């Protein structure tokens, strides 16, 4: 595989010379207790399996299908909750930013600032996030080819920040459907930065649920395995103890009790890929 420049977030590093890393957590902060309980459970599983993990959750889901959909607790409360999760679990934190004005406040607690896929061409947002000095995870827009991401990456690096991660999360394919082209992983890694596979968002059926996003959670495990076999540096999975009750992305979240066996399989597969 092509060597990529490692990017670190707290004690977790993505890229050449480092083990397969994971970004795990609920789609959105549902409550302080839920975020902490989920974070503790993930940290315990990560310790048993022996894998590096970043905790993720959004304080605001600004791109929900319906105006009536739950969005999260908002910036101030969300940052407070994420700080609690970080203190309790010791895990690095990833969360989204949607507006340039949010970057500074979020960087106070988050180790990785994430640019949502729909905003991956928003120059002011990317530059503001980059200037915080934190690692930046740019999700590839559903409307972009892999080669197009060189311009988004350049917006970060030309702002003086070379801590860039690129995440694949599927591309629009007809109405209400996404597909993942495995060629995108080596194409994206060719830019020289770590590549993460957002498995659960790739299984969305955007807007197909009449006001909510539908999904195909039954394919999480085989799709994750395919991405690791293709040589990604990290895997992104949204997890929930009972996905049917999740306040966001209920149809494409991994049930928490399925996480540990899946991580063990992915680690074993990654060892084969790295030794090939």
C-alpha positions in Angstrom: 0.0 0.0 0.0 1.0 3.6 -0.5 2.5 5.2 2.6 0.5 8.0 4.1 1.5 10.7 6.6 0.2 9.7 10.0 -2.3 12.0 11.7 -2.7 11.9 15.5 -5.7 12.7 17.7 -4.8 12.4 21.3 -3.4 9.0 21.8 -4.9 7.6 18.5 -3.0 7.8 15.2 -4.2 7.0 11.7 -1.9 6.1 8.9 1.2 4.2 7.9 3.0 2.5 10.8 -0.1 2.6 13.1 -2.8 0.0 13.7 -6.3 0.1 12.2 -8.1 2.8 14.2 -11.8 3.2 14.8 -14.2 6.2 15.2 -17.2 5.0 17.2 -20.3 6.5 18.9 -23.9 7.4 18.5 -25.0 9.7 15.7 -26.1 12.5 17.9 -25.8 13.4 21.6 -29.1 12.2 23.0 -28.4 13.1 26.6 -25.4 13.5 28.9 -26.0 10.1 30.5 -26.5 8.3 27.2 -23.3 9.8 25.7 -21.3 8.9 28.8 -22.7 5.4 29.1 -22.1 4.7 25.4 -18.6 6.1 25.6 -17.8 4.0 28.7 -19.1 0.9 26.9 -17.0 1.6 23.8 -13.9 2.3 25.8 -14.3 -1.0 27.7 -14.7 -2.9 24.4 -11.7 -1.1 22.9 -9.6 -2.1 25.8 -10.6 -5.8 25.6 -10.0 -5.9 21.9 -6.9 -3.8 22.1 -7.8 -1.2 19.4 -7.3 2.6 19.2 -10.7 4.4 19.3 -12.0 7.9 18.9 -15.4 8.7 20.3 -17.8 10.6 18.0 -21.2 12.2 18.5 -22.8 15.3 17.0 -24.0 18.2 19.0 -26.2 19.3 16.1 -27.4 17.4 13.1 -28.0 20.4 10.9 -28.8 18.4 7.8 -31.8 16.3 9.0 -34.4 15.3 6.4 -37.3 16.9 8.2 -37.6 20.1 10.2 -39.3 18.1 13.0 -36.3 15.7 13.3 -34.2 15.8 16.5 -31.0 17.7 16.0 -29.2 17.5 19.3 -28.5 19.7 22.3 -26.7 22.5 20.4 -23.2 23.8 20.6 -22.8 25.0 24.2 -24.4 22.0 25.8 -22.9 19.6 23.3 -19.4 20.7 24.0 -20.0 20.4 27.7 -21.2 16.8 27.3 -18.4 15.8 25.0 -15.9 17.2 27.6 -17.6 14.9 30.2 -17.3 11.9 27.9 -13.6 12.7 27.3 -12.9 13.1 31.0 -14.7 9.9 31.9 -13.4 7.6 29.2 -10.0 9.1 28.2 -11.0 8.7 24.5 -10.2 11.4 22.0 -13.3 13.2 20.7 -14.6 13.8 17.1 -17.6 16.0 16.3 -18.9 18.0 13.4 -18.8 21.7 12.7 -21.3 23.3 10.4 -20.4 26.9 10.6 -17.1 28.7 10.7 -18.1 30.4 14.0 -18.3 26.9 15.7 -14.7 25.9 15.1 -13.0 27.7 17.9 -15.4 26.5 20.6 -15.4 22.9 19.4 -11.6 22.8 19.2 -11.5 23.4 22.9 -12.6 19.8 23.5 -12.6 17.9 20.2 -9.3 16.3 19.0 -10.8 16.0 15.4 -13.1 18.5 13.8 -15.2 16.9 11.1 -16.5 18.5 8.0 -19.8 17.0 7.0 -20.1 15.5 3.5 -22.7 18.0 2.3 -20.3 20.8 3.4 -17.1 19.4 1.9 -16.9 22.3 -0.6 -17.5 25.1 2.0 -14.3 27.0 1.9 -14.8 29.3 4.9 -15.8 26.4 7.1 -12.8 24.2 6.1 -10.4 27.1 6.6 -11.8 28.1 10.0 -11.6 24.5 11.2 -8.0 24.1 9.8 -6.8 27.2 11.6 -7.7 25.7 15.0 -4.7 23.4 14.5 -6.8 20.3 15.3 -6.9 17.3 13.1 -9.5 17.7 10.3 -11.7 14.9 9.0 -13.2 15.8 5.7 -16.1 13.6 4.6 -16.2 13.2 0.8 -19.4 14.7 -0.5 -21.9 12.2 -2.0 -21.6 14.3 -5.1 -17.8 14.1 -5.5 -15.4 11.8 -7.3 -12.4 10.7 -5.2 -10.0 12.8 -7.3 -12.1 15.9 -6.4 -11.0 15.7 -2.8 -7.6 17.1 -3.6 -9.1 20.6 -3.6 -10.8 20.1 -0.1 -7.5 18.7 1.2 -5.6 21.8 -0.2 -8.0 24.1 1.7 -6.7 22.6 4.9 -3.0 22.3 4.1 -2.8 25.8 2.5 -4.3 27.1 5.8 -1.2 25.8 7.6 -2.6 22.5 8.8 -1.4 19.1 7.5 -3.4 17.0 9.9 -5.9 15.8 7.4 -8.0 12.7 7.3 -10.3 11.9 4.4 -13.5 9.8 4.9 -15.4 7.9 2.2 -19.1 7.6 2.9 -20.6 6.6 -0.4 -21.7 8.4 -3.6 -25.3 9.1 -4.8 -26.6 6.5 -7.1 -30.0 7.3 -8.5 -32.8 8.2 -6.1 -32.4 7.5 -2.4 -29.4 5.3 -2.7 -25.6 5.4 -2.1 -22.9 3.0 -3.3 -19.3 2.6 -2.3 -16.7 2.1 -5.0 -13.8 0.2 -3.4 -11.4 1.9 -5.9 -12.0 5.1 -4.0 -9.9 3.9 -1.1 -6.6 3.6 -2.9 -7.5 6.7 -5.0 -7.9 8.8 -1.8 -4.9 7.3 -0.1 -2.8 8.4 -3.1 -3.1 12.0 -1.9 -0.8 10.9 1.0 -3.3 11.2 3.9 -5.1 8.6 6.0 -8.4 7.3 4.7 -11.3 6.3 6.9 -14.4 4.3 5.7 -17.7 5.6 7.2 -19.5 2.3 6.9 -22.8 3.2 8.6 -23.5 6.4 6.7 -22.7 4.6 3.4 -25.7 2.4 4.1 -28.1 5.3 4.4 -31.0 5.5 2.0 -31.2 9.3 2.2 -34.8 10.7 2.5 -36.3 7.3 1.7 -38.2 7.0 4.9 -40.8 9.7 4.3 -39.3 12.4 6.5 -36.4 10.3 7.9 -33.4 8.7 6.4 -33.9 4.9 5.9 -31.0 2.5 5.9 -29.6 -1.0 5.4 -28.0 -1.9 8.7 -27.9 -5.6 7.8 -25.0 -4.9 5.5 -22.7 -3.1 8.0 -20.5 -6.1 8.8 -19.7 -7.2 5.2 -19.2 -3.7 4.1 -16.8 -3.0 6.9 -14.9 -6.1 6.1 -14.7 -5.1 2.4 -13.2 -1.7 3.4 -10.6 -3.1 5.6 -9.7 -5.6 2.9 -9.2 -2.6 0.6 -6.6 -1.1 2.9 -8.3 1.7 4.8 -6.6 3.3 7.8 -9.7 3.6 9.9 -13.3 2.5 10.2 -16.2 4.8 11.3 -19.2 3.1 12.8 -22.2 4.6 14.5 -23.3 2.4 17.4 -26.3 2.4 19.7 -27.5 0.0 22.4 -30.9 -0.2 20.7 -30.8 1.3 17.2 -34.6 1.3 16.9 -34.7 3.9 19.6 -31.9 6.1 18.3 -32.9 9.7 17.8 -30.8 9.9 14.5 -29.8 7.3 11.9 -31.7 4.5 13.6 -31.9 2.5 10.4 -28.2 2.3 9.8 -26.5 2.1 13.2 -24.7 -1.0 14.5 -26.2 -2.6 17.7 -23.7 -2.2 20.5 -23.6 -5.9 21.3 -22.4 -6.6 17.8 -19.4 -4.2 18.1 -16.8 -6.4 19.9 -17.1 -9.4 17.6 -16.9 -7.2 14.5 -13.9 -5.3 15.8 -12.1 -8.6 16.4 -12.8 -9.8 12.8 -11.7 -6.4 11.3 -8.4 -6.5 13.3 -7.7 -10.0 12.1 -8.5 -9.1 8.5 -6.3 -6.0 8.8 -3.3 -8.1 9.8 -3.7 -10.2 6.7 -3.9 -7.1 4.5 -0.9 -5.5 6.1 1.2 -8.6 5.8 0.2 -9.3 2.1 
